[in-house]
Amino acid sequence: MILGLYEAHLPVSDLKRSIAYYTKLGLTFSHSHDDKLAFFWIEKNKSWLGLWETDKVELEYHPSIRHIAFEVSLDGLKEAILWLNERGYEAREAFGFEPIEPFVMAHHGIAHAKIHFNDPDGNSLEFICKLPNPKNITKQMYLSEWEKLNEDS
């Protein structure tokens, strides 16, 4: 029945500023409505992000209401901190990991490498990619440590 996630939405305090931010982030602007809502394609004709200008941005952050994770390639993720910095954005600490490189969270046969950053309104954004986990590692570590552990796999 369910084929995938088509859309997600975030609150923003200044739609024009957010349109500029997400365009610079690399998303493709689709359209806006009533100067209070803008849509960006994450994957053209597959999934998009809606940004709503509202005064509700001041809600305390919690990942269940103000978090979006964008899938990227492993090569892209390895360059993501520099890529963000070149655009004037900064990766942030997450799950106890400083933003010096991507980190890995592994759980029972699956693993993901990631970095986190915030948009201008404090919405939590993430670049993430799935990793093979042939050794069934169940720890969290920096990506460089992960790669050393899996060199012979």
Secondary structure as the mmCIF struct_conf table of DSSP 4:
data_model
#
loop_
_struct_conf.conf_type_id
_struct_conf.id
_struct_conf.beg_label_comp_id
_struct_conf.beg_label_asym_id
_struct_conf.beg_label_seq_id
_struct_conf.end_label_comp_id
_struct_conf.end_label_asym_id
_struct_conf.end_label_seq_id
STRN STRN1 GLU A 7 VAL A 12
BEND BEND1 SER A 13 SER A 13
HELX_RH_AL_P HELX_RH_AL_P1 LEU A 15 LYS A 24
TURN_TY1_P TURN_TY1_P1 LEU A 25 GLY A 26
HELX_LH_PP_P HELX_LH_PP_P1 LEU A 27 LEU A 27
STRN STRN2 THR A 28 HIS A 33
TURN_TY1_P TURN_TY1_P2 ASP A 34 LYS A 36
STRN STRN3 LEU A 37 GLU A 43
TURN_TY1_P TURN_TY1_P3 LYS A 44 LYS A 46
STRN STRN4 SER A 47 GLU A 53
HELX_RH_3T_P HELX_RH_3T_P1 ASP A 55 GLU A 58
BEND BEND2 LEU A 59 LEU A 59
HELX_LH_PP_P HELX_LH_PP_P2 GLU A 60 TYR A 61
TURN_TY1_P TURN_TY1_P4 PRO A 63 ILE A 65
BEND BEND3 ARG A 66 ARG A 66
STRN STRN5 HIS A 67 GLU A 71
HELX_RH_AL_P HELX_RH_AL_P2 LEU A 74 GLU A 86
TURN_TY1_P TURN_TY1_P5 ARG A 87 GLY A 88
STRN STRN6 ALA A 91 ARG A 92
STRN STRN7 ALA A 94 ALA A 94
TURN_TY1_P TURN_TY1_P6 PHE A 95 GLY A 96
STRN STRN8 PHE A 97 PHE A 97
TURN_TY1_P TURN_TY1_P7 PRO A 99 ILE A 100
BEND BEND4 GLU A 101 GLU A 101
STRN STRN9 PHE A 103 HIS A 107
TURN_TY1_P TURN_TY1_P8 HIS A 108 GLY A 109
STRN STRN10 ILE A 110 ASN A 118
TURN_TY1_P TURN_TY1_P9 PRO A 120 ASP A 121
STRN STRN11 SER A 124 LEU A 131
TURN_TY1_P TURN_TY1_P10 PRO A 134 LYS A 135
STRN STRN12 GLN A 140 TYR A 142
HELX_RH_AL_P HELX_RH_AL_P3 LEU A 143 LEU A 149
TURN_TY1_P TURN_TY1_P11 ASN A 150 ASP A 152
#
